[in-house]
Every structure is written in structure tokens, then in C-alpha cells.
Amino acid sequence: MGYACPVCDAEEADAVHLANHLAITASLGREDHREWLAEYAPDWSDCTPEELGERISPHAEEIDTPEFEATGHDHGHGHDPGRPDSLEAGIARQSRQQGRGSMTAETQRVLEEAAELTREMTDHEGDGDENENA
């Protein structure tokens, strides 16, 4: 069982995914999501995803989400079912759902910068060990 977003009806796998969806969408400037969170969880930005999920899930419709149910297989994606590969992929997926506006140029720039910084961090993870031995 999953949840439908009480604002846009996006299907989410569980309460934590619902919390992440609402918080990310609100943080990206979607006023409808921000207003809903302000009404049902005024301190939402101070909550962990688990805490926020517990607070908001009673206000969301429970739905059958067979595509999100764990089957013990990763469905060839290399990650848990119902979860995006990365934050950037999750935001991009949400922005393409029906009823979504296109990303602003600023949002796109920030996401590209975040992806680049992530790549740089990953590329340099082993560099520290090599420099210590030199």
C-alpha cells in the first residue's frame, strides 16, 4: 500500500516517499505543495522524512501501488523498487508527471551543478589515500 499525494495525486510507495515528494516539490517553489504542508505540518522543514511521513500520511489517501511493492528483485534498475536512482532523477521524474510545470532555468542550473559536484566527489573519493602515501 502506498499513498496518493493530497495535492497532485502523485503515487508514492510509502509515507517516507510521500514526505520526500511533498518537501522536494514545495522546496522547488510549488506553492500548492508548500501551502498544504504549512497547513498540515507547519514545521515540515525541521522534520526528518520519517517524522514528516508519520505526520502527513493520515491526511493522504492510501492506494494500491503494485509497481512499488517489494518483490525481492531490483527490476534491473540497481535500486529499490519505487525509488529513483538519485535525487536529481527523482526531481526530474516528478517534474515530468502530468500537471507539472517545466523546471525554471534556475532550478535546472542548480540540479546540473549538484550533479557535477556529486560526480567530482565520487571521482575524488580515492584521491586522498593516494596523496597520503606519496
C-alpha positions in Angstrom: 0.0 0.0 0.0 1.2 3.4 -0.9 -0.2 7.0 -0.8 -1.5 9.5 -3.3 -0.2 13.0 -2.8 -3.0 15.0 -1.3 -2.1 17.9 -3.6 -1.4 16.4 -7.0 -2.3 12.7 -6.7 1.3 11.5 -7.5 1.6 7.9 -6.4 4.3 7.3 -3.7 5.5 4.0 -2.3 5.1 4.8 1.4 4.9 7.6 3.9 8.6 8.5 3.6 8.4 8.8 -0.1 5.3 10.9 0.2 7.1 13.2 2.7 10.1 13.5 0.3 7.8 14.2 -2.6 5.9 17.0 -0.8 9.0 18.5 0.7 11.0 18.5 -2.5 8.1 19.8 -4.6 7.5 22.6 -2.0 11.2 23.4 -1.9 11.2 23.8 -5.7 8.6 26.5 -5.4 5.3 24.7 -6.0 3.1 26.9 -3.9 0.2 24.4 -3.7 2.5 21.8 -2.0 4.1 24.5 0.2 0.6 25.7 1.3 -0.6 22.1 2.1 2.5 21.5 4.2 2.1 24.8 6.0 -1.5 23.7 7.0 -0.8 20.1 8.0 2.8 20.2 9.1 3.9 23.8 9.8 7.4 22.8 10.9 7.9 20.5 7.9 11.3 21.8 7.1 12.6 20.8 10.5 11.3 17.2 10.3 13.2 14.1 9.1 11.4 12.3 6.2 10.3 9.6 8.7 8.8 12.2 11.1 7.1 14.1 8.3 5.8 10.9 6.8 4.1 10.0 10.2 2.5 13.4 10.4 1.2 13.7 6.9 0.2 10.1 6.0 -3.1 10.2 7.9 -4.1 13.1 5.6 -3.3 11.2 2.4 -5.4 8.6 0.6 -4.0 5.0 0.8 -3.7 3.4 -2.6 -2.7 0.1 -4.1 0.7 0.6 -5.8 1.7 -2.8 -7.1 4.6 -1.3 -9.1 6.2 -0.1 -5.8 5.7 -3.3 -3.8 9.0 -5.1 -2.9 9.3 -8.4 -4.7 12.9 -9.2 -3.8 14.1 -8.1 -7.2 15.5 -4.8 -8.3 13.8 -5.0 -11.7 17.1 -4.4 -13.3 17.4 -0.8 -12.1 20.0 -1.4 -9.4 17.9 0.3 -6.7 14.9 -0.4 -4.5 11.6 -0.5 -6.4 9.7 2.8 -6.4 12.9 4.8 -5.6 14.7 7.0 -8.1 18.4 6.4 -8.8 19.3 9.8 -7.4 17.7 12.9 -6.0 18.2 14.5 -9.4 16.4 11.6 -11.1 13.6 11.8 -8.6 13.1 15.5 -9.2 13.2 15.1 -12.9 10.7 12.3 -12.8 8.3 14.4 -10.7 8.7 17.4 -13.0 7.6 15.3 -16.0 4.4 14.0 -14.3 1.1 15.2 -15.6 0.2 18.7 -14.3 3.8 19.7 -13.6 5.2 22.9 -14.9 8.5 22.8 -16.6 11.6 23.5 -14.5 12.8 27.0 -14.3 16.2 27.8 -15.7 17.5 28.4 -12.2 16.2 25.0 -11.0 17.8 23.3 -14.0 21.1 25.1 -13.3 21.1 24.1 -9.6 20.4 20.5 -10.5 23.2 20.4 -13.1 25.6 21.9 -10.6 24.6 19.4 -7.9 25.1 16.5 -10.3 28.5 17.8 -11.3 29.6 18.2 -7.7 28.4 14.7 -7.0 30.4 13.4 -9.9 33.5 15.3 -8.7 33.1 13.9 -5.2 32.8 10.4 -6.5 35.8 10.8 -8.8 38.0 12.1 -6.0 37.0 9.7 -3.2 40.1 7.6 -3.7 42.5 10.5 -4.3 43.0 11.2 -0.5 44.5 7.7 0.0 47.0 8.1 -2.8 48.2 11.5 -1.6 48.8 10.2 1.9 51.2 7.5 0.6 53.2 9.9 -1.6 
